Amino acid sequence: MEPVSVHNKEVHDVLKADALNLLQKLISTSSLSREEDQTAHLIEQFLKARGIETHRKKNNVWAFNKHYKAGLPGILLNSHHDTVKANTSYTRDPLHAEIKDGKLYGLGSNDAGGALVSLIATFVHFWEKPNLPYNLILAASAEEEISGHEGIALIYPELGSIDFALVGEPTLMQLAIAEKGLLVLDCTAHGISGHAAREEGDNALYKAVDAIQWFRTYTFPKLSPWLGAVKMSVTQIQAGTQHNVVPDICRFTVDVRLTEMYTPEEVLEIIAKHVSCDVKPRSMRMKPSSIPAEHPIVKAGINLGRKTYGSPTTSDQALIPAPSLKIGPGDSARSHTADEFIYVSEIEEGIDLYIAMLSTILNHKS
């Protein structure tokens, strides 16, 4: 990164302090998925206090750079402000934003509050700059944790032309250039009930076991260079009404993590050829996503010492049709854990790196 003048350093220090203060307020405000109205208000007020016009639909808040020009391609800066329910093993108040030993504790601090406020600070940094070769669009979205229909997918059509997106999730500021998609399958094996003491019935549980064994052992032949193989895991099973009745129905759930080598439709077609039970996907929305390793924003990150990798976890990337790069402060391993935290230094580094990466794009676009 280029040297920063004394004046610029002071401005950046204020930017970082404001971001940290906003995150503490967000942590202290309950924002479970579909209940993010209060944190949406906090984000609106933060931006309006800096003269930035905001837009809101449901619990999503977005804004455009001051010198927005119709016809320019856009860069989307997106992260979410909803959280999961607090882990039952918390030893501290999950809504108490406490800084101790350089760690900011609290629900949503790591996933994805640190990334969100870092992207907001980055947007504020560029917001007033004239003659940018891209429009900048900030979107603080809702319902990410439940892949809801009233989050980023609801407002995406209103954000204008998007050339690429930065999706703020905890990646230790490394470059997640590919992300697995998700299929959740509800499977039903059918049989005929009978008395367990006699040779009666057709045991649906045994049929399910045969299907489960296939899900456990089948290997999809095409491997992704970044994400590896499609992964299938049976995670739930339900059968039977009492000990002496052969079950006529067995239901089980399969979690399928997709790669860009297969469409969801292709995966379902392969499954249908190998198992005899009914297979119904809950959704086809959570598709795998990626951005070329040669993309300028990826190269900008590599030039700043960042490494590329493929992410096994899903995010709102799956719902963004433009190329997207997942990157943010914090560590994915801390997400949804008890006593969640993020290092203050990670947020400061996140702001610096976001600004440096985007500066490369905005200053050198041909």
C-alpha positions as YAML, in Angstrom:
chain: A
units: angstrom
residues:
- id: 1
  name: MET
  ca: [0.00, 0.00, 0.00]
- id: 2
  name: GLU
  ca: [1.13, 3.55, -0.72]
- id: 3
  name: PRO
  ca: [2.29, 5.80, 2.14]
- id: 4
  name: VAL
  ca: [-0.52, 7.76, 3.79]
- id: 5
  name: SER
  ca: [-0.13, 11.48, 4.51]
- id: 6
  name: VAL
  ca: [-0.60, 12.78, 8.04]
- id: 7
  name: HIS
  ca: [-3.90, 14.37, 7.03]
- id: 8
  name: ASN
  ca: [-5.13, 11.20, 5.35]
- id: 9
  name: LYS
  ca: [-4.06, 9.14, 8.34]
- id: 10
  name: GLU
  ca: [-6.16, 11.33, 10.62]
- id: 11
  name: VAL
  ca: [-9.13, 10.93, 8.29]
- id: 12
  name: HIS
  ca: [-8.63, 7.16, 8.20]
- id: 13
  name: ASP
  ca: [-8.35, 7.01, 11.99]
- id: 14
  name: VAL
  ca: [-11.70, 8.80, 12.30]
- id: 15
  name: LEU
  ca: [-13.19, 6.42, 9.71]
- id: 16
  name: LYS
  ca: [-12.01, 3.41, 11.69]
- id: 17
  name: ALA
  ca: [-13.21, 4.82, 15.01]
- id: 18
  name: ASP
  ca: [-16.64, 5.54, 13.53]
- id: 19
  name: ALA
  ca: [-16.83, 2.01, 12.10]
- id: 20
  name: LEU
  ca: [-15.96, 0.46, 15.46]
- id: 21
  name: ASN
  ca: [-18.53, 2.63, 17.23]
- id: 22
  name: LEU
  ca: [-21.21, 1.62, 14.72]
- id: 23
  name: LEU
  ca: [-20.39, -2.06, 15.18]
- id: 24
  name: GLN
  ca: [-20.73, -1.75, 18.95]
- id: 25
  name: LYS
  ca: [-24.19, -0.24, 18.47]
- id: 26
  name: LEU
  ca: [-25.18, -2.97, 16.03]
- id: 27
  name: ILE
  ca: [-24.04, -5.70, 18.43]
- id: 28
  name: SER
  ca: [-26.06, -4.12, 21.24]
- id: 29
  name: THR
  ca: [-29.21, -4.18, 19.09]
- id: 30
  name: SER
  ca: [-31.02, -7.46, 18.48]
- id: 31
  name: SER
  ca: [-31.11, -8.28, 14.77]
- id: 32
  name: LEU
  ca: [-32.26, -11.86, 14.28]
- id: 33
  name: SER
  ca: [-33.19, -12.73, 10.71]
- id: 34
  name: ARG
  ca: [-36.53, -11.09, 9.76]
- id: 35
  name: GLU
  ca: [-36.20, -8.87, 12.88]
- id: 36
  name: GLU
  ca: [-33.51, -6.47, 11.67]
- id: 37
  name: ASP
  ca: [-35.59, -3.29, 11.60]
- id: 38
  name: GLN
  ca: [-33.66, -1.59, 14.42]
- id: 39
  name: THR
  ca: [-30.20, -2.28, 12.97]
- id: 40
  name: ALA
  ca: [-31.44, -1.13, 9.56]
- id: 41
  name: HIS
  ca: [-32.42, 2.14, 11.24]
- id: 42
  name: LEU
  ca: [-28.97, 2.46, 12.84]
- id: 43
  name: ILE
  ca: [-27.27, 2.01, 9.46]
- id: 44
  name: GLU
  ca: [-29.61, 4.56, 7.85]
- id: 45
  name: GLN
  ca: [-28.86, 7.11, 10.56]
- id: 46
  name: PHE
  ca: [-25.10, 6.51, 10.32]
- id: 47
  name: LEU
  ca: [-25.13, 7.24, 6.59]
- id: 48
  name: LYS
  ca: [-27.56, 10.16, 6.76]
- id: 49
  name: ALA
  ca: [-25.40, 11.82, 9.44]
- id: 50
  name: ARG
  ca: [-22.66, 11.96, 6.79]
- id: 51
  name: GLY
  ca: [-24.92, 13.49, 4.17]
- id: 52
  name: ILE
  ca: [-25.49, 10.23, 2.30]
- id: 53
  name: GLU
  ca: [-28.94, 9.61, 0.84]
- id: 54
  name: THR
  ca: [-30.25, 6.16, 1.73]
- id: 55
  name: HIS
  ca: [-32.83, 3.83, 0.28]
- id: 56
  name: ARG
  ca: [-34.70, 1.15, 2.18]
- id: 57
  name: LYS
  ca: [-36.97, -1.76, 1.37]
- id: 58
  name: LYS
  ca: [-38.06, -4.02, 4.22]
- id: 59
  name: ASN
  ca: [-34.90, -4.29, 6.35]
- id: 60
  name: ASN
  ca: [-32.44, -3.71, 3.52]
- id: 61
  name: VAL
  ca: [-30.57, -0.41, 3.27]
- id: 62
  name: TRP
  ca: [-28.60, 0.76, 0.26]
- id: 63
  name: ALA
  ca: [-26.89, 3.88, -1.06]
- id: 64
  name: PHE
  ca: [-25.11, 5.16, -4.18]
- id: 65
  name: ASN
  ca: [-21.96, 7.25, -4.46]
- id: 66
  name: LYS
  ca: [-22.56, 11.03, -4.59]
- id: 67
  name: HIS
  ca: [-21.55, 11.39, -8.24]
- id: 68
  name: TYR
  ca: [-23.48, 8.37, -9.49]
- id: 69
  name: LYS
  ca: [-23.69, 8.35, -13.29]
- id: 70
  name: ALA
  ca: [-26.24, 6.34, -15.23]
- id: 71
  name: GLY
  ca: [-24.55, 4.05, -17.71]
- id: 72
  name: LEU
  ca: [-21.42, 3.40, -15.67]
- id: 73
  name: PRO
  ca: [-20.78, -0.15, -14.46]
- id: 74
  name: GLY
  ca: [-21.23, -0.63, -10.74]
- id: 75
  name: ILE
  ca: [-19.24, -2.18, -7.92]
- id: 76
  name: LEU
  ca: [-21.47, -3.62, -5.21]
- id: 77
  name: LEU
  ca: [-20.26, -3.60, -1.60]
- id: 78
  name: ASN
  ca: [-22.54, -6.00, 0.25]
- id: 79
  name: SER
  ca: [-22.75, -7.56, 3.67]
- id: 80
  name: HIS
  ca: [-25.58, -8.47, 6.03]
- id: 81
  name: HIS
  ca: [-26.73, -7.16, 9.39]
- id: 82
  name: ASP
  ca: [-28.88, -10.06, 10.58]
- id: 83
  name: THR
  ca: [-27.61, -12.66, 13.04]
- id: 84
  name: VAL
  ca: [-28.39, -16.19, 14.13]
- id: 85
  name: LYS
  ca: [-29.73, -16.86, 17.62]
- id: 86
  name: ALA
  ca: [-27.06, -16.79, 20.29]
- id: 87
  name: ASN
  ca: [-25.34, -20.11, 20.93]
- id: 88
  name: THR
  ca: [-26.60, -21.65, 24.19]
- id: 89
  name: SER
  ca: [-23.03, -21.98, 25.46]
- id: 90
  name: TYR
  ca: [-22.44, -18.21, 25.72]
- id: 91
  name: THR
  ca: [-20.75, -17.23, 28.98]
- id: 92
  name: ARG
  ca: [-21.35, -13.49, 28.45]
- id: 93
  name: ASP
  ca: [-24.26, -11.35, 27.34]
- id: 94
  name: PRO
  ca: [-24.35, -11.77, 23.54]
- id: 95
  name: LEU
  ca: [-25.77, -8.25, 23.13]
- id: 96
  name: HIS
  ca: [-23.09, -6.62, 25.26]
- id: 97
  name: ALA
  ca: [-20.39, -5.15, 23.01]
- id: 98
  name: GLU
  ca: [-17.27, -5.41, 25.14]
- id: 99
  name: ILE
  ca: [-13.70, -4.80, 24.04]
- id: 100
  name: LYS
  ca: [-11.18, -6.83, 26.04]
- id: 101
  name: ASP
  ca: [-7.58, -7.64, 25.15]
- id: 102
  name: GLY
  ca: [-8.08, -6.26, 21.66]
- id: 103
  name: LYS
  ca: [-11.17, -8.41, 21.02]
- id: 104
  name: LEU
  ca: [-14.64, -7.01, 20.43]
- id: 105
  name: TYR
  ca: [-17.11, -9.55, 21.81]
- id: 106
  name: GLY
  ca: [-20.77, -9.87, 20.91]
- id: 107
  name: LEU
  ca: [-23.29, -11.63, 18.69]
- id: 108
  name: GLY
  ca: [-22.66, -10.78, 15.04]
- id: 109
  name: SER
  ca: [-19.29, -9.18, 15.71]
- id: 110
  name: ASN
  ca: [-17.48, -11.67, 13.48]
- id: 111
  name: ASP
  ca: [-20.38, -12.79, 11.26]
- id: 112
  name: ALA
  ca: [-20.62, -10.41, 9.68]
- id: 113
  name: GLY
  ca: [-20.58, -7.12, 11.59]
- id: 114
  name: GLY
  ca: [-16.85, -6.55, 11.17]
- id: 115
  name: ALA
  ca: [-17.09, -6.96, 7.41]
- id: 116
  name: LEU
  ca: [-20.24, -4.84, 7.23]
- id: 117
  name: VAL
  ca: [-18.85, -1.80, 9.05]
- id: 118
  name: SER
  ca: [-15.54, -2.12, 7.16]
- id: 119
  name: LEU
  ca: [-17.42, -1.98, 3.85]
- id: 120
  name: ILE
  ca: [-19.53, 0.93, 5.11]
- id: 121
  name: ALA
  ca: [-16.33, 2.80, 6.06]
- id: 122
  name: THR
  ca: [-14.89, 2.02, 2.63]
- id: 123
  name: PHE
  ca: [-18.02, 3.34, 0.93]
- id: 124
  name: VAL
  ca: [-17.88, 6.53, 3.02]
- id: 125
  name: HIS
  ca: [-14.23, 6.96, 2.00]
- id: 126
  name: PHE
  ca: [-15.09, 6.89, -1.72]
- id: 127
  name: TRP
  ca: [-18.61, 8.32, -1.56]
- id: 128
  name: GLU
  ca: [-17.78, 11.96, -2.35]
- id: 129
  name: LYS
  ca: [-14.99, 11.38, -4.88]
- id: 130
  name: PRO
  ca: [-15.81, 12.71, -8.38]
- id: 131
  name: ASN
  ca: [-15.09, 11.17, -11.78]
- id: 132
  name: LEU
  ca: [-14.95, 7.56, -10.65]
- id: 133
  name: PRO
  ca: [-14.92, 5.06, -13.53]
- id: 134
  name: TYR
  ca: [-17.43, 2.92, -11.65]
- id: 135
  name: ASN
  ca: [-20.52, 3.63, -9.61]
- id: 136
  name: LEU
  ca: [-20.25, 2.39, -6.05]
- id: 137
  name: ILE
  ca: [-23.28, 0.80, -4.41]
- id: 138
  name: LEU
  ca: [-23.43, -0.11, -0.73]
- id: 139
  name: ALA
  ca: [-26.04, -2.66, 0.33]
- id: 140
  name: ALA
  ca: [-26.56, -3.70, 3.96]
- id: 141
  name: SER
  ca: [-28.91, -6.63, 3.51]
- id: 142
  name: ALA
  ca: [-31.22, -8.70, 5.68]
- id: 143
  name: GLU
  ca: [-32.07, -12.40, 6.02]
- id: 144
  name: GLU
  ca: [-28.68, -13.71, 4.93]
- id: 145
  name: GLU
  ca: [-28.54, -16.24, 7.74]
- id: 146
  name: ILE
  ca: [-31.77, -17.89, 6.55]
- id: 147
  name: SER
  ca: [-31.22, -17.35, 2.79]
- id: 148
  name: GLY
  ca: [-34.47, -15.41, 2.89]
- id: 149
  name: HIS
  ca: [-36.42, -14.00, -0.02]
- id: 150
  name: GLU
  ca: [-36.51, -10.48, 1.48]
- id: 151
  name: GLY
  ca: [-32.77, -9.89, 1.59]
- id: 152
  name: ILE
  ca: [-30.30, -9.10, -1.19]
- id: 153
  name: ALA
  ca: [-32.42, -10.87, -3.81]
- id: 154
  name: LEU
  ca: [-35.31, -8.48, -3.08]
- id: 155
  name: ILE
  ca: [-33.32, -5.29, -3.73]
- id: 156
  name: TYR
  ca: [-30.81, -6.45, -6.34]
- id: 157
  name: PRO
  ca: [-32.93, -5.28, -9.30]
- id: 158
  name: GLU
  ca: [-32.91, -1.76, -7.83]
- id: 159
  name: LEU
  ca: [-29.12, -1.47, -7.55]
- id: 160
  name: GLY
  ca: [-28.41, -0.76, -11.21]
- id: 161
  name: SER
  ca: [-25.80, -2.39, -13.42]
- id: 162
  name: ILE
  ca: [-23.33, -4.42, -11.33]
- id: 163
  name: ASP
  ca: [-19.97, -5.32, -12.88]
- id: 164
  name: PHE
  ca: [-18.77, -7.23, -9.81]
- id: 165
  name: ALA
  ca: [-19.41, -7.44, -6.08]
- id: 166
  name: LEU
  ca: [-17.40, -7.59, -2.88]
- id: 167
  name: VAL
  ca: [-19.31, -9.72, -0.39]
- id: 168
  name: GLY
  ca: [-18.28, -9.07, 3.20]
- id: 169
  name: GLU
  ca: [-17.91, -12.28, 5.19]
- id: 170
  name: PRO
  ca: [-15.17, -13.35, 7.61]
- id: 171
  name: THR
  ca: [-12.29, -14.71, 5.49]
- id: 172
  name: LEU
  ca: [-9.29, -13.30, 7.40]
- id: 173
  name: MET
  ca: [-9.17, -10.87, 4.43]
- id: 174
  name: GLN
  ca: [-8.11, -13.70, 2.14]
- id: 175
  name: LEU
  ca: [-9.72, -14.02, -1.30]
- id: 176
  name: ALA
  ca: [-12.55, -16.55, -1.52]
- id: 177
  name: ILE
  ca: [-12.81, -16.63, -5.31]
- id: 178
  name: ALA
  ca: [-15.24, -19.57, -5.33]
- id: 179
  name: GLU
  ca: [-18.00, -20.65, -2.98]
- id: 180
  name: LYS
  ca: [-20.00, -23.84, -2.76]
- id: 181
  name: GLY
  ca: [-23.72, -23.77, -3.40]
- id: 182
  name: LEU
  ca: [-26.31, -25.59, -1.33]
- id: 183
  name: LEU
  ca: [-29.10, -28.06, -2.03]
- id: 184
  name: VAL
  ca: [-31.16, -29.37, 0.86]
- id: 185
  name: LEU
  ca: [-33.04, -32.51, -0.17]
- id: 186
  name: ASP
  ca: [-36.05, -33.98, 1.59]
- id: 187
  name: CYS
  ca: [-36.12, -37.68, 0.71]
- id: 188
  name: THR
  ca: [-38.90, -40.21, 1.30]
- id: 189
  name: ALA
  ca: [-38.61, -43.97, 1.00]
- id: 190
  name: HIS
  ca: [-41.94, -45.83, 0.70]
- id: 191
  name: GLY
  ca: [-42.74, -49.37, 1.84]
- id: 192
  name: ILE
  ca: [-45.67, -51.38, 3.22]
- id: 193
  name: SER
  ca: [-46.42, -51.63, 6.93]
- id: 194
  name: GLY
  ca: [-46.73, -54.99, 8.68]
- id: 195
  name: HIS
  ca: [-46.26, -56.75, 12.01]
- id: 196
  name: ALA
  ca: [-42.61, -57.01, 12.97]
- id: 197
  name: ALA
  ca: [-43.15, -60.51, 14.43]
- id: 198
  name: ARG
  ca: [-44.21, -61.97, 11.08]
- id: 199
  name: GLU
  ca: [-42.84, -61.90, 7.57]
- id: 200
  name: GLU
  ca: [-45.06, -59.01, 6.61]
- id: 201
  name: GLY
  ca: [-44.62, -55.68, 4.98]
- id: 202
  name: ASP
  ca: [-41.89, -53.99, 3.00]
- id: 203
  name: ASN
  ca: [-39.58, -52.07, 5.32]
- id: 204
  name: ALA
  ca: [-39.19, -48.44, 4.16]
- id: 205
  name: LEU
  ca: [-36.31, -47.99, 6.58]
- id: 206
  name: TYR
  ca: [-34.27, -50.66, 4.78]
- id: 207
  name: LYS
  ca: [-34.96, -48.94, 1.45]
- id: 208
  name: ALA
  ca: [-33.80, -45.68, 2.97]
- id: 209
  name: VAL
  ca: [-30.62, -47.34, 4.24]
- id: 210
  name: ASP
  ca: [-29.79, -48.46, 0.69]
- id: 211
  name: ALA
  ca: [-30.27, -44.89, -0.56]
- id: 212
  name: ILE
  ca: [-28.31, -43.46, 2.32]
- id: 213
  name: GLN
  ca: [-25.43, -45.79, 1.56]
- id: 214
  name: TRP
  ca: [-25.39, -44.46, -2.00]
- id: 215
  name: PHE
  ca: [-25.37, -40.85, -0.77]
- id: 216
  name: ARG
  ca: [-22.53, -41.76, 1.56]
- id: 217
  name: THR
  ca: [-20.29, -43.42, -1.02]
- id: 218
  name: TYR
  ca: [-21.03, -41.87, -4.42]
- id: 219
  name: THR
  ca: [-18.31, -39.66, -5.87]
- id: 220
  name: PHE
  ca: [-19.12, -37.07, -8.52]
- id: 221
  name: PRO
  ca: [-16.43, -37.42, -11.21]
- id: 222
  name: LYS
  ca: [-15.85, -33.74, -12.02]
- id: 223
  name: LEU
  ca: [-13.68, -31.92, -9.47]
- id: 224
  name: SER
  ca: [-13.50, -28.16, -9.05]
- id: 225
  name: PRO
  ca: [-9.97, -26.71, -8.97]
- id: 226
  name: TRP
  ca: [-11.02, -24.49, -6.05]
- id: 227
  name: LEU
  ca: [-13.83, -26.34, -4.29]
- id: 228
  name: GLY
  ca: [-12.98, -29.99, -4.87]
- id: 229
  name: ALA
  ca: [-15.84, -32.48, -5.05]
- id: 230
  name: VAL
  ca: [-19.57, -32.12, -4.61]
- id: 231
  name: LYS
  ca: [-20.22, -33.21, -1.00]
- id: 232
  name: MET
  ca: [-23.37, -35.00, 0.19]
- id: 233
  name: SER
  ca: [-24.18, -35.58, 3.86]
- id: 234
  name: VAL
  ca: [-27.26, -37.27, 5.32]
- id: 235
  name: THR
  ca: [-28.13, -35.17, 8.36]
- id: 236
  name: GLN
  ca: [-31.59, -36.24, 9.60]
- id: 237
  name: ILE
  ca: [-33.75, -39.38, 9.53]
- id: 238
  name: GLN
  ca: [-37.24, -40.25, 10.78]
- id: 239
  name: ALA
  ca: [-39.14, -43.54, 10.58]
- id: 240
  name: GLY
  ca: [-41.52, -45.80, 12.48]
- id: 241
  name: THR
  ca: [-44.36, -45.36, 14.93]
- id: 242
  name: GLN
  ca: [-43.68, -48.18, 17.41]
- id: 243
  name: HIS
  ca: [-41.29, -51.08, 17.95]
- id: 244
  name: ASN
  ca: [-43.48, -53.86, 16.52]
- id: 245
  name: VAL
  ca: [-44.64, -52.20, 13.28]
- id: 246
  name: VAL
  ca: [-42.64, -52.37, 10.07]
- id: 247
  name: PRO
  ca: [-42.45, -48.72, 8.90]
- id: 248
  name: ASP
  ca: [-44.09, -47.88, 5.59]
- id: 249
  name: ILE
  ca: [-42.39, -44.45, 5.32]
- id: 250
  name: CYS
  ca: [-38.89, -43.29, 6.11]
- id: 251
  name: ARG
  ca: [-37.93, -39.66, 5.65]
- id: 252
  name: PHE
  ca: [-34.39, -38.34, 5.65]
- id: 253
  name: THR
  ca: [-32.58, -35.11, 4.77]
- id: 254
  name: VAL
  ca: [-29.47, -34.68, 2.66]
- id: 255
  name: ASP
  ca: [-27.22, -31.62, 2.70]
- id: 256
  name: VAL
  ca: [-25.53, -31.24, -0.71]
- id: 257
  name: ARG
  ca: [-22.68, -28.76, -1.21]
- id: 258
  name: LEU
  ca: [-22.38, -27.90, -4.89]
- id: 259
  name: THR
  ca: [-19.42, -26.79, -6.96]
- id: 260
  name: GLU
  ca: [-19.39, -24.81, -10.19]
- id: 261
  name: MET
  ca: [-18.77, -28.06, -12.10]
- id: 262
  name: TYR
  ca: [-22.46, -29.04, -11.87]
- id: 263
  name: THR
  ca: [-25.73, -27.17, -11.98]
- id: 264
  name: PRO
  ca: [-28.30, -28.05, -9.31]
- id: 265
  name: GLU
  ca: [-30.41, -29.60, -12.05]
- id: 266
  name: GLU
  ca: [-27.55, -31.88, -13.14]
- id: 267
  name: VAL
  ca: [-26.96, -33.03, -9.57]
- id: 268
  name: LEU
  ca: [-30.63, -33.86, -9.10]
- id: 269
  name: GLU
  ca: [-30.66, -35.81, -12.37]
- id: 270
  name: ILE
  ca: [-27.70, -37.92, -11.24]
- id: 271
  name: ILE
  ca: [-29.32, -38.60, -7.87]
- id: 272
  name: ALA
  ca: [-32.61, -39.62, -9.48]
- id: 273
  name: LYS
  ca: [-30.82, -42.26, -11.56]
- id: 274
  name: HIS
  ca: [-29.34, -43.95, -8.49]
- id: 275
  name: VAL
  ca: [-31.93, -43.88, -5.70]
- id: 276
  name: SER
  ca: [-35.49, -45.19, -5.69]
- id: 277
  name: CYS
  ca: [-36.88, -42.85, -3.03]
- id: 278
  name: ASP
  ca: [-38.66, -39.55, -3.68]
- id: 279
  name: VAL
  ca: [-36.24, -36.61, -3.68]
- id: 280
  name: LYS
  ca: [-37.52, -33.03, -3.35]
- id: 281
  name: PRO
  ca: [-35.20, -29.99, -3.16]
- id: 282
  name: ARG
  ca: [-36.26, -27.26, -0.74]
- id: 283
  name: SER
  ca: [-34.78, -24.61, -3.01]
- id: 284
  name: MET
  ca: [-32.73, -24.25, -6.18]
- id: 285
  name: ARG
  ca: [-31.61, -20.69, -5.34]
- id: 286
  name: MET
  ca: [-28.31, -21.26, -3.55]
- id: 287
  name: LYS
  ca: [-26.05, -21.79, -6.54]
- id: 288
  name: PRO
  ca: [-22.24, -22.07, -6.47]
- id: 289
  name: SER
  ca: [-20.48, -18.81, -7.31]
- id: 290
  name: SER
  ca: [-17.04, -17.69, -8.43]
- id: 291
  name: ILE
  ca: [-14.93, -14.94, -9.94]
- id: 292
  name: PRO
  ca: [-12.04, -15.53, -12.36]
- id: 293
  name: ALA
  ca: [-8.59, -15.64, -10.75]
- id: 294
  name: GLU
  ca: [-7.51, -13.18, -13.46]
- id: 295
  name: HIS
  ca: [-10.14, -10.58, -12.50]
- id: 296
  name: PRO
  ca: [-8.59, -7.17, -11.67]
- id: 297
  name: ILE
  ca: [-10.04, -7.11, -8.14]
- id: 298
  name: VAL
  ca: [-8.54, -10.53, -7.44]
- id: 299
  name: LYS
  ca: [-5.18, -9.43, -8.84]
- id: 300
  name: ALA
  ca: [-5.37, -6.32, -6.67]
- id: 301
  name: GLY
  ca: [-5.77, -8.51, -3.58]
- id: 302
  name: ILE
  ca: [-2.96, -10.84, -4.62]
- id: 303
  name: ASN
  ca: [-0.65, -7.85, -5.12]
- id: 304
  name: LEU
  ca: [-1.44, -6.84, -1.54]
- id: 305
  name: GLY
  ca: [-0.31, -10.23, -0.25]
- id: 306
  name: ARG
  ca: [-3.70, -11.94, -0.11]
- id: 307
  name: LYS
  ca: [-4.18, -15.61, -1.01]
- id: 308
  name: THR
  ca: [-6.96, -17.20, -3.07]
- id: 309
  name: TYR
  ca: [-9.04, -20.18, -1.94]
- id: 310
  name: GLY
  ca: [-12.42, -21.86, -2.35]
- id: 311
  name: SER
  ca: [-14.96, -21.47, 0.45]
- id: 312
  name: PRO
  ca: [-17.10, -24.43, 1.61]
- id: 313
  name: THR
  ca: [-19.69, -22.18, 3.30]
- id: 314
  name: THR
  ca: [-22.54, -20.38, 1.56]
- id: 315
  name: SER
  ca: [-23.43, -16.69, 1.69]
- id: 316
  name: ASP
  ca: [-25.42, -14.10, -0.23]
- id: 317
  name: GLN
  ca: [-22.92, -14.64, -3.04]
- id: 318
  name: ALA
  ca: [-25.25, -17.42, -4.17]
- id: 319
  name: LEU
  ca: [-28.00, -14.86, -4.82]
- id: 320
  name: ILE
  ca: [-25.86, -12.29, -6.63]
- id: 321
  name: PRO
  ca: [-25.83, -12.96, -10.39]
- id: 322
  name: ALA
  ca: [-22.71, -10.84, -11.04]
- id: 323
  name: PRO
  ca: [-19.15, -12.13, -10.46]
- id: 324
  name: SER
  ca: [-18.37, -11.76, -6.76]
- id: 325
  name: LEU
  ca: [-15.44, -12.00, -4.40]
- id: 326
  name: LYS
  ca: [-16.02, -13.00, -0.78]
- id: 327
  name: ILE
  ca: [-13.59, -11.20, 1.51]
- id: 328
  name: GLY
  ca: [-13.77, -9.69, 4.97]
- id: 329
  name: PRO
  ca: [-12.18, -9.32, 8.40]
- id: 330
  name: GLY
  ca: [-12.73, -12.00, 11.00]
- id: 331
  name: ASP
  ca: [-12.46, -15.77, 10.89]
- id: 332
  name: SER
  ca: [-15.21, -18.04, 9.57]
- id: 333
  name: ALA
  ca: [-14.32, -20.58, 12.28]
- id: 334
  name: ARG
  ca: [-15.67, -18.13, 14.90]
- id: 335
  name: SER
  ca: [-19.05, -17.72, 13.21]
- id: 336
  name: HIS
  ca: [-22.08, -18.96, 15.19]
- id: 337
  name: THR
  ca: [-19.87, -19.92, 18.15]
- id: 338
  name: ALA
  ca: [-20.34, -19.03, 21.80]
- id: 339
  name: ASP
  ca: [-18.67, -15.79, 22.92]
- id: 340
  name: GLU
  ca: [-18.21, -14.70, 19.30]
- id: 341
  name: PHE
  ca: [-15.58, -12.01, 18.80]
- id: 342
  name: ILE
  ca: [-13.52, -10.13, 16.24]
- id: 343
  name: TYR
  ca: [-10.18, -8.44, 16.78]
- id: 344
  name: VAL
  ca: [-10.33, -4.65, 16.53]
- id: 345
  name: SER
  ca: [-7.13, -4.84, 14.50]
- id: 346
  name: GLU
  ca: [-8.91, -7.09, 11.97]
- id: 347
  name: ILE
  ca: [-11.51, -4.39, 11.34]
- id: 348
  name: GLU
  ca: [-8.81, -1.76, 10.90]
- id: 349
  name: GLU
  ca: [-6.91, -4.00, 8.49]
- id: 350
  name: GLY
  ca: [-10.14, -4.77, 6.65]
- id: 351
  name: ILE
  ca: [-10.83, -1.09, 5.99]
- id: 352
  name: ASP
  ca: [-7.26, -0.51, 4.81]
- id: 353
  name: LEU
  ca: [-7.30, -3.48, 2.46]
- id: 354
  name: TYR
  ca: [-10.75, -2.80, 1.02]
- id: 355
  name: ILE
  ca: [-9.72, 0.78, 0.25]
- id: 356
  name: ALA
  ca: [-6.38, -0.28, -1.21]
- id: 357
  name: MET
  ca: [-7.96, -2.95, -3.45]
- id: 358
  name: LEU
  ca: [-10.67, -0.63, -4.75]
- id: 359
  name: SER
  ca: [-8.18, 2.20, -5.25]
- id: 360
  name: THR
  ca: [-6.28, -0.05, -7.63]
- id: 361
  name: ILE
  ca: [-9.44, -0.63, -9.65]
- id: 362
  name: LEU
  ca: [-10.71, 2.94, -9.55]
- id: 363
  name: ASN
  ca: [-7.35, 4.52, -10.38]
- id: 364
  name: HIS
  ca: [-6.25, 2.19, -13.16]
- id: 365
  name: LYS
  ca: [-9.37, 1.29, -15.13]
- id: 366
  name: SER
  ca: [-8.59, 1.65, -18.81]
...
